[in-house]
Amino acid sequence: NRRGIVFHQDNARPHTPSTTRQKLRELGWEVISHPPYSPDLAPSDYHLFKHLQNFLDGTKLISREACENELAKFFTNRDEDFFNRGIMKLPSKWTKVIEQNGAYLI
């Protein structure tokens, strides 16, 4: 069991500047490294986008407004537990990646 905050982020450029790393050190947060090319470890990819894709399946978005309306419907119909479930899957996904020596998992 760990004490304190353990922070996970992907390797996207906005997340890796020295100012970001410095702030995380100041906060005393432990940062877990993100393996390259591992969308299977990003809750937005394995949870949020999967559900969003299913929600939008067959929908034709003919304008920006139509897209914004569909996104609003999607997010309005999700409760807090929806997002918590996605985040809570992360430890088991990390364990699987470790057991597979960093291999990409679907």
C-alpha positions, 0 to 999 in steps of 0.5 A: 500500500502506498501513502500520498498521491500517485500520479499517472499521465501519458507522455504527451508533450504538454504533460512533460515540460520541465515546469510540469515536472517541477510542480509535481516534485514540489507537490511531493507526488510520485509520478508513474512513468507511462510506457510509450505507445500504450493507449491501453493504459490511458483511462480516456482511451480504454474507458471514455472513448470506447463508450463514446464510440459506442454512443456515436455509432451510426450518428452522422455529425454534419456540423460542429453544432451537431457534434457539440449537441451529441457530446453534451448528451453523452456527458449529461447521461453519465454519472460520477460512477461512470468516470470512477469505474474507468479510473479504478480499472487502471491498477489491474491494467498496469498489473497486466502490462507488467506481467506481459513485460510492457506488451500492448494489451487490448 
